[in-house]
Amino acid sequence: MIFANQAGVQHSTIEELGDRTVITDGRNLPVFASASLEEPQRGLTEAVVVVHGALRNAGDYYRAIEKAPGRLVVAPQFLTVDDVRGRPERAHYLHWGTEDWKGGLGEVSSFTVMDELLRGLGAFPGLRRVTLVGNSAGGQFVNRYAAVGRGPDDLDVPVRFVVANPSTYLYFDVHRPKDGSFAPHGGIEVDQWRYGFGDPVPPYIDVPPGRLRGKAVEGYFARYIERDVVYLLGEEDADPGALLLEVHPAAEAQGRTRKERGENYHRYLAFKAGRPVHRLVHVPGVGHDAAAMFGSPEGRRHLFGDG
């Protein structure tokens, strides 16, 4: 089964690693950061945590976020087995399966790592806001983490989640878009985790088996729709043959293109909640390009402003 268009490019080894580290479970995660994460600094009022895409080029994502006085920018780097295989000097780094980090799977959940990172930010005096943003596969991570992550609830400052151009989204039941509305989908695989809450769900997520699972998922939904979430969609990210667009049946059940899937998901949340939920923002003239998304007026407004 083909998982995504030209999926093989994900197996190229990333050479540039973050020059700082976050330690989780005794292992190191490389990060790029505009200031020390170990010595909380006064004068920092805003933190932006940016999650890279499938190619793990966290350095490019870090450089795409505007640096400014009072703003801490952090770009964690979720390496895969391809980045450490045959590289003994990298053996101490946390790493995941190619798809696992995007949805919190792995021996050490990538969600646990984000919890640790946010917990560290909580020690910064004067911090007034945290924005967690991801584009493409990073958008997938941010969408799922906003739904099930525990770290944001431990902070005393508001957290905004900016989900930009992901290939797929997390649904909270078996309804999928159909003929302009939503209807139960009969395929079991469309509800498998990361597309829904079907197995294999990461151990990080507290969902019991049987009928109680549905109640737990509804609890996650109730919390998710109260989050401050913005969906940024490039108007030109509408190619069904786009690089790394997922074409797994569970992905195609959400729509044909990244743009269509984002629009469908925003309508789905309103359908399920019975009211408008979150904000959907189109970015004119931009396709699947993280730097262009973040640097656009729409991106800047919702990353750094009060949009």
VENJO-V699685 format. One record per pair of residues at least 24 apart in sequence whose C-alpha atoms are under 10 Angstrom apart, sorted by the first residue. I is the first residue (numbers start at 1). J is the second residue. If there is no record, write none. Layout:
i=[I I]
j=[J J]
This chain:
i=[1 1 1 2 2 2 2 3 3 3 3 3 3 3 3 4 4 4 4 4 4 4 4 4 4 5 5 5 5 5 5 5 5 5 6 6 6 6 6 6 7 7 7 7 7 8 9 9 9 9 10 10 10 10 10 10 10 10 10 11 11 11 11 11 11 11 12 12 12 12 12 13 13 13 13 13 13 13 13 13 14 14 14 14 14 14 14 14 14 15 15 15 16 16 16 16 16 17 17 17 17 17 17 17 17 17 18 18 18 18 18 18 18 18 19 20 20 20 21 21 21 22 22 22 22 22 22 22 22 23 23 23 23 23 24 24 24 24 24 24 24 24 24 24 25 25 25 25 25 26 26 26 27 27 27 27 27 27 28 28 28 28 28 28 28 29 29 29 29 29 29 29 29 29 29 30 30 30 30 30 30 30 30 31 31 31 31 31 31 31 31 32 32 32 32 32 32 32 32 32 32 32 33 33 33 33 33 33 33 34 34 34 34 34 34 34 34 34 35 35 35 35 36 36 37 37 37 37 37 37 37 38 38 38 38 39 39 39 40 40 40 40 40 40 40 41 41 41 41 41 41 41 42 42 42 42 42 43 43 43 43 43 43 43 43 44 44 44 44 44 44 44 44 44 44 44 45 45 45 45 45 45 45 45 45 45 45 46 46 46 46 46 46 46 46 46 46 46 46 46 46 47 47 47 47 47 47 47 47 47 47 47 47 47 47 47 48 48 48 48 48 48 48 48 48 48 48 48 48 49 49 49 49 49 49 49 49 49 49 49 49 49 50 50 50 50 50 50 50 50 50 50 50 50 50 51 51 51 51 51 51 51 51 51 51 51 51 51 51 51 51 52 52 52 52 52 52 52 52 52 52 52 52 53 53 53 53 53 53 53 53 53 53 53 53 53 54 54 54 54 54 54 54 54 54 54 54 54 54 55 55 55 55 55 56 56 56 56 60 60 61 61 61 61 61 62 63 64 64 64 64 64 64 65 65 65 65 65 65 65 66 66 66 66 66 70 70 71 71 71 71 72 72 72 73 73 74 74 75 75 75 76 76 76 78 78 78 99 99 100 100 101 101 101 102 102 102 102 102 102 102 102 102 102 103 103 103 103 103 103 103 103 103 103 103 103 103 104 104 104 104 104 104 104 104 104 104 104 104 105 105 105 105 105 105 105 105 106 106 106 107 107 108 108 109 109 109 109 110 110 110 111 111 111 111 111 111 111 111 111 111 111 111 112 112 112 112 112 113 114 114 114 114 114 115 115 115 115 115 115 115 116 117 118 118 118 118 118 118 118 119 119 119 119 119 120 121 122 122 122 122 122 122 123 123 126 127 127 127 128 128 128 128 129 129 129 129 129 129 129 130 130 130 130 130 130 130 130 131 131 131 131 131 131 131 131 131 131 132 132 132 132 132 132 132 133 133 133 133 133 133 133 133 133 133 134 134 134 134 134 134 134 134 134 135 135 135 135 135 135 135 135 135 135 135 135 135 135 136 136 136 136 136 136 136 136 136 136 136 136 137 137 137 137 137 137 137 137 138 138 138 138 138 139 139 139 139 139 139 139 139 139 140 140 140 140 140 140 140 140 140 141 141 141 141 141 142 142 142 143 143 143 143 143 143 143 144 144 144 144 144 144 144 144 145 145 146 146 146 146 146 146 146 147 147 147 147 147 147 147 147 147 147 147 148 148 148 148 148 148 148 148 148 149 149 149 149 150 150 152 158 158 159 159 159 160 160 160 160 160 160 161 161 161 161 161 161 161 162 162 162 162 162 162 162 162 162 163 163 163 163 163 163 163 164 164 164 164 164 164 164 164 164 164 164 164 164 164 164 164 165 165 165 165 165 165 165 165 165 165 165 165 165 165 165 165 166 166 166 166 166 166 166 166 166 166 166 167 167 167 167 167 167 167 167 167 167 167 167 167 167 167 168 168 168 168 168 168 168 168 168 168 168 168 168 168 168 168 169 169 169 169 169 169 169 169 169 169 169 170 170 170 170 170 170 171 171 171 171 171 171 171 171 171 172 172 172 172 172 172 172 172 172 172 172 172 173 173 173 173 173 173 173 174 175 175 175 175 175 176 176 176 176 176 176 176 177 177 177 177 177 177 177 177 178 178 178 178 180 180 181 181 181 181 182 182 182 182 182 185 187 187 187 188 189 189 189 189 190 190 190 190 190 190 190 191 191 192 193 194 194 195 195 195 195 196 221 221 221 222 224 224 224 225 225 225 225 225 225 226 226 227 227 228 228 228 229 229 229 229 229 230 230 230 230 230 230 230 230 230 230 231 231 231 231 231 231 231 231 231 231 231 232 232 232 232 232 232 232 232 232 232 232 232 233 233 233 233 233 233 233 233 233 233 233 233 233 233 233 233 234 234 234 234 234 234 234 234 234 234 234 234 234 234 234 235 235 235 235 235 235 235 235 235 235 236 236 236 236 236 236 236 236 237 237 237 237 237 237 238 238 239 239 242 242 243 258 258 259 259 279]
j=[247 248 249 246 247 248 249 244 245 246 247 248 249 250 251 167 241 242 243 244 245 246 247 248 251 240 241 242 243 244 245 246 247 248 241 242 243 244 245 246 54 243 244 245 246 244 54 55 243 244 53 54 55 56 80 82 98 99 244 54 55 80 81 82 83 98 55 56 80 82 83 55 56 79 80 81 82 83 84 85 55 56 57 58 79 80 82 83 84 56 57 83 56 57 58 59 60 56 57 58 59 76 77 79 83 90 57 58 59 62 74 75 76 77 59 74 75 76 76 77 93 76 93 94 113 114 116 117 120 93 94 113 116 117 94 108 109 110 112 113 114 115 116 117 94 108 112 113 116 92 93 94 91 92 93 94 95 108 90 91 92 93 94 95 113 76 77 78 79 92 93 94 95 110 113 58 75 76 77 78 79 93 94 58 59 62 74 75 76 77 78 58 59 60 61 62 63 73 74 75 76 77 59 62 72 73 74 75 76 62 63 67 68 71 72 73 74 75 71 72 73 74 72 74 72 74 117 120 121 123 124 120 121 123 124 120 123 124 120 121 122 123 124 125 126 70 72 123 124 125 126 127 70 124 125 126 127 69 70 71 72 124 125 126 127 68 69 70 71 72 124 125 126 127 128 129 69 70 71 72 124 125 126 127 128 129 130 70 71 72 73 121 124 126 127 128 129 130 131 157 304 71 72 73 74 118 121 124 127 128 129 130 131 132 159 304 72 73 74 75 129 130 131 132 133 159 160 303 304 73 74 75 76 114 117 118 130 131 132 133 134 161 74 75 76 77 131 132 133 134 135 138 139 142 162 75 76 77 78 102 132 133 134 135 136 137 138 139 140 141 142 76 77 78 133 134 135 136 137 138 139 141 290 77 78 102 134 135 136 137 138 139 140 141 166 290 78 79 80 98 99 101 102 135 136 137 138 140 244 79 80 98 137 244 80 83 137 138 290 291 134 135 290 291 294 291 291 290 291 292 293 294 295 290 291 294 295 300 303 304 294 295 300 303 304 126 127 127 129 130 304 121 127 130 130 131 117 132 132 133 134 113 114 117 102 110 113 137 194 194 202 137 138 141 137 138 139 140 141 142 143 144 145 194 137 140 141 142 143 144 145 170 193 194 195 201 202 141 144 145 148 149 193 194 201 202 203 204 205 193 194 200 201 202 203 204 205 202 203 204 202 203 203 204 202 203 204 205 141 145 204 141 142 144 145 146 148 149 150 151 202 204 205 145 149 150 151 204 151 145 149 150 151 152 145 149 150 151 152 153 154 151 151 150 151 152 153 154 155 159 151 152 153 154 155 155 155 151 152 154 155 156 157 155 156 157 156 157 158 156 157 158 159 155 156 157 158 159 160 304 155 157 158 159 160 161 303 304 158 159 160 161 162 228 229 302 303 304 159 160 161 162 163 229 303 160 161 162 163 164 229 230 231 294 303 161 162 163 164 165 166 232 290 294 162 163 164 165 166 167 232 233 288 289 290 291 293 294 163 164 165 166 167 168 244 245 258 288 289 290 163 164 165 166 167 168 244 245 163 164 165 166 167 163 164 165 166 167 168 169 231 232 164 165 166 167 168 169 170 194 195 166 168 169 170 194 166 169 229 168 169 170 224 229 230 231 169 170 171 193 194 195 196 224 170 224 220 223 224 225 227 228 229 171 172 217 219 220 221 222 223 224 225 227 204 205 206 217 219 220 221 223 224 204 205 220 224 204 205 227 227 228 227 228 229 227 228 229 230 302 303 227 228 229 230 231 302 303 228 229 230 231 232 279 299 302 303 229 230 231 232 233 262 280 230 231 232 233 234 258 259 262 281 282 288 289 290 293 294 299 231 232 233 234 235 237 257 258 259 261 262 287 288 289 290 293 231 232 233 245 246 257 258 259 261 262 288 242 244 245 246 247 251 252 254 255 256 257 258 259 261 262 194 195 245 246 247 250 251 252 253 254 255 257 258 261 262 265 194 195 196 251 254 258 261 262 264 265 266 194 195 196 197 254 265 195 196 197 217 221 254 265 268 269 196 197 198 214 217 218 219 220 221 268 269 272 197 198 214 217 218 221 272 198 253 254 268 271 272 250 253 254 255 264 265 268 253 254 255 261 264 265 267 268 253 254 255 264 264 267 264 267 268 271 264 267 268 271 272 253 249 250 253 250 248 249 250 251 248 249 250 251 252 253 254 250 253 250 250 250 251 250 251 253 254 250 269 272 273 273 269 277 278 269 270 273 276 277 278 277 278 277 278 277 278 279 277 278 279 280 302 266 277 278 279 280 281 299 302 303 307 262 263 265 266 278 279 280 281 282 299 302 259 262 279 280 281 282 283 293 294 298 299 302 258 259 260 261 262 263 280 281 282 283 284 286 287 288 293 299 258 259 262 281 282 283 284 285 286 287 288 289 290 292 293 259 260 281 282 283 284 285 286 287 288 282 283 284 285 286 287 288 289 283 285 286 287 288 289 287 288 287 288 287 288 288 287 288 287 288 307]
